[in-house]
């Protein structure tokens, strides 16, 4: 079952500290649904911004908070089938 992002823009982005949850609307054979990715932006030595999916001990509380907020957002915006 292949899923595809329905647009290049996220449905929403939530942040807690330096951690962000990006929520995407996707479409499957069963219809549309939301999914989320988590990332931590950082600058490299040359000053270029990147996104990491690695989280250290100091990131975990913010990751849990933003994951909980993403769950609430996705539940509130659930696509009825």
ABEGO torsion letter per residue (X at the ends): XBBBBABABBABBBBBEABBBBBBBBBBAAEBBBBBBBBBBBBBAAGBBBBBABBBAAAAAAAAAAAAAAAAAAAAABBBX
